[in-house]
Amino acid sequence: MNGDIACIGAGYIGGPTMAVIAKMNPGRRVLVVDINAERIAAWNSDNLPVYEPGLDEVVKACRGKNLFFSTDIAGAIKACDMIFVGVNTPTKTFGEGAGYASDLQYWEASARTIAQEANGDKIVVEKSTLPVRTADAMAEVLHTHPEHTFTVLSNPEFLAEGSAITDLLNPDRVLIGGPQTARGRAAVRALVEVYAAWVPRRRIVTTNVWSSELSKLAANAMLAQRISSVNALSALCEATGADIAEVARVMGMDRRIGDKFLRAGPGFGGSCFKKDVLNLVYLCRSYGLEAEADYWEGVIRMNEEQQRRIVARTVKALFNTLANKRIALFGFAFKANTGDTRETPALAVANLLDAERAQLVVTDPKALGNARRDLAHLPHVALEPDPYAAAADADAILVMTEWPCYRELDWGRVYASMRKPALIFDTRNLLDHEALRRIGFRVLAVGRP
Ligand SMILES: NC(=O)c1ccc[n+]([C@@H]2O[C@H](COP(=O)([O-])OP(=O)(O)OC[C@H]3O[C@@H](n4cnc5c(N)ncnc54)[C@H](O)[C@@H]3O)[C@@H](O)[C@H]2O)c1
């Protein structure tokens, strides 16, 4: 074992995770490879393909020393005994399980490449989020080349985008699942060593492979369920005169509940929650657990309902017609501190507003590049980096992402440039609503009377 590490897949997970592993293991070489040459070029440039606070510093400190980005997948497989696979596993859009199951074609392609290029025994680490029992299928694919031994471990990633570097440097836990055999236990020990370079041992949890695969889906399902629960309560608050911020505070003070992830808003987004919950639904159904599948599917339905309700309330507040009204979306990223727009609630809201024939203008400090791609089907939507210019002549502003910079805007100036009556719908409950009302805005919020 030379201790060097390869990672197939240089995305939101592969890039930051490997950068931190390289930083904390200066004695190991870490080779990050991808089929996407453009992405690799970006990792080798000053303009990294992923925006994460603190990522630039970590990459710059290690790149060219013990951290390398390239498209030489075969070379990386040959050079390293431990190979992480962090390729995308999106929801299937075709065939059996379409709309629910994970599309494992990229994972399987990676496994086949590893089998083909391997020059010795390899430890293959599932970093991608995968359905339970995928490791079995992968082991089978890998063993099509029986001259070498492949040990498949599960090491799901729990970082949150927007805080990836701090999450990686200080994780709540690192989870490693491995086969309960002598070879499996040795592979687990080798992977524990990588993380033990900076993570206290008590936070490194080892389990069997199936528990590890399921724990990742389960953790995301529980987090998504909290968001859907608090959003369901926000609708009831609006109807009754209760205030979701007050209700959430009271709930959160109960130590059995805890105060995290209890913010009402436009619903969860990001590449993981929806796909992982759908995958759980699919798994339940494939084991004949219909009631359990329906239960988890409700989490997704509630999320979509929240976006529908935001648009319905906007229509109502603007005198039941949005036709030709200019509406500015403040924020398009699925949350603050990331440029990622996958499954962003802002896109669902943009589609619904467009169906009402509103004229949309979108602003965001980091996500306009992705927004341009996501909104290509709505060519008349304007993209505007400057929030003041986006607001000018607008009838309404919908705050879709909780970017702290929106708190600092000169809202008097924004108000003066808008058509009157000027509406602001703060779907993140980010701004000071009383101050906005004093300026003259009509203010809508989530879960508040
Ligand atoms: N994004 C997150 O916050 C997050 C968190 C935890 C887990 N995950 C999981 O991590 C995995 C990756 O997610 P991501 O957000 O980094 O995806 P991503 O799409 O940003 O990155 C995946 C990369 O894999 C590359 N790739 C695909 N097939 C390949 C192949 N055969 N050979 C080489 N490279 C290949 C793609 O070109 C792409 O650059 C997913 O399973 C996801 O569920 C993501």
Ligand as a Chemical Component Dictionary entry (heavy atoms), coordinates in Angstrom:
data_LIG
# 
_chem_comp.id                   LIG 
_chem_comp.type                 NON-POLYMER 
_chem_comp.pdbx_formal_charge   0 
_chem_comp.three_letter_code    LIG 
# 
loop_
_chem_comp_atom.comp_id 
_chem_comp_atom.atom_id 
_chem_comp_atom.alt_atom_id 
_chem_comp_atom.type_symbol 
_chem_comp_atom.charge 
_chem_comp_atom.model_Cartn_x 
_chem_comp_atom.model_Cartn_y 
_chem_comp_atom.model_Cartn_z 
_chem_comp_atom.pdbx_ordinal 
LIG N1  N1  N 0  -23.710 17.797 -3.305  1  
LIG C1  C1  C 0  -23.847 17.444 -2.041  2  
LIG O1  O1  O 0  -24.081 18.259 -1.163  3  
LIG C2  C2  C 0  -23.704 16.005 -1.643  4  
LIG C3  C3  C 0  -23.624 15.687 -0.285  5  
LIG C4  C4  C 0  -23.450 14.357 0.085   6  
LIG C5  C5  C 0  -23.397 13.382 -0.883  7  
LIG N2  N2  N 1  -23.501 13.698 -2.206  8  
LIG C6  C6  C 0  -23.421 12.634 -3.187  9  
LIG O2  O2  O 0  -22.177 12.692 -3.833  10 
LIG C7  C7  C 0  -22.323 12.256 -5.199  11 
LIG C8  C8  C 0  -21.767 13.300 -6.139  12 
LIG O3  O3  O 0  -22.509 14.496 -5.967  13 
LIG P1  P1  P 0  -21.976 15.881 -6.546  14 
LIG O4  O4  O 0  -22.908 16.916 -6.038  15 
LIG O5  O5  O -1 -20.530 15.999 -6.273  16 
LIG O6  O6  O 0  -22.214 15.617 -8.114  17 
LIG P2  P2  P 0  -21.563 16.407 -9.355  18 
LIG O7  O7  O 0  -22.459 16.188 -10.498 19 
LIG O8  O8  O 0  -21.182 17.792 -8.924  20 
LIG O9  O9  O 0  -20.170 15.640 -9.618  21 
LIG C9  C9  C 0  -20.074 14.369 -10.168 22 
LIG C10 C10 C 0  -18.871 14.336 -11.111 23 
LIG O10 O10 O 0  -18.675 12.980 -11.557 24 
LIG C11 C11 C 0  -18.198 13.011 -12.895 25 
LIG N3  N3  N 0  -18.390 11.709 -13.522 26 
LIG C12 C12 C 0  -19.560 11.107 -13.869 27 
LIG N4  N4  N 0  -19.331 9.903  -14.430 28 
LIG C13 C13 C 0  -17.987 9.728  -14.440 29 
LIG C14 C14 C 0  -17.129 8.664  -14.859 30 
LIG N5  N5  N 0  -17.627 7.548  -15.371 31 
LIG N6  N6  N 0  -15.800 8.841  -14.737 32 
LIG C15 C15 C 0  -15.293 9.971  -14.214 33 
LIG N7  N7  N 0  -16.046 10.994 -13.758 34 
LIG C16 C16 C 0  -17.387 10.877 -13.864 35 
LIG C17 C17 C 0  -19.002 14.119 -13.512 36 
LIG O11 O11 O 0  -18.378 14.599 -14.696 37 
LIG C18 C18 C 0  -19.051 15.170 -12.390 38 
LIG O12 O12 O 0  -18.012 16.115 -12.501 39 
LIG C19 C19 C 0  -23.809 11.974 -5.398  40 
LIG O13 O13 O 0  -24.040 10.600 -5.206  41 
LIG C20 C20 C 0  -24.451 12.754 -4.275  42 
LIG O14 O14 O 0  -25.664 12.186 -3.867  43 
LIG C21 C21 C 0  -23.639 15.001 -2.603  44 
# 
loop_
_chem_comp_bond.comp_id 
_chem_comp_bond.atom_id_1 
_chem_comp_bond.atom_id_2 
_chem_comp_bond.value_order 
_chem_comp_bond.pdbx_ordinal 
LIG N1  C1  SING 1  
LIG C1  O1  DOUB 2  
LIG C1  C2  SING 3  
LIG C2  C3  SING 4  
LIG C2  C21 DOUB 5  
LIG C3  C4  DOUB 6  
LIG C4  C5  SING 7  
LIG C5  N2  DOUB 8  
LIG N2  C6  SING 9  
LIG N2  C21 SING 10 
LIG C6  O2  SING 11 
LIG C6  C20 SING 12 
LIG O2  C7  SING 13 
LIG C7  C8  SING 14 
LIG C7  C19 SING 15 
LIG C8  O3  SING 16 
LIG O3  P1  SING 17 
LIG P1  O4  DOUB 18 
LIG P1  O5  SING 19 
LIG P1  O6  SING 20 
LIG O6  P2  SING 21 
LIG P2  O7  DOUB 22 
LIG P2  O8  SING 23 
LIG P2  O9  SING 24 
LIG O9  C9  SING 25 
LIG C9  C10 SING 26 
LIG C10 O10 SING 27 
LIG C10 C18 SING 28 
LIG O10 C11 SING 29 
LIG C11 N3  SING 30 
LIG C11 C17 SING 31 
LIG N3  C12 SING 32 
LIG N3  C16 SING 33 
LIG C12 N4  DOUB 34 
LIG N4  C13 SING 35 
LIG C13 C14 SING 36 
LIG C13 C16 DOUB 37 
LIG C14 N5  SING 38 
LIG C14 N6  DOUB 39 
LIG N6  C15 SING 40 
LIG C15 N7  DOUB 41 
LIG N7  C16 SING 42 
LIG C17 O11 SING 43 
LIG C17 C18 SING 44 
LIG C18 O12 SING 45 
LIG C19 O13 SING 46 
LIG C19 C20 SING 47 
LIG C20 O14 SING 48 
# 
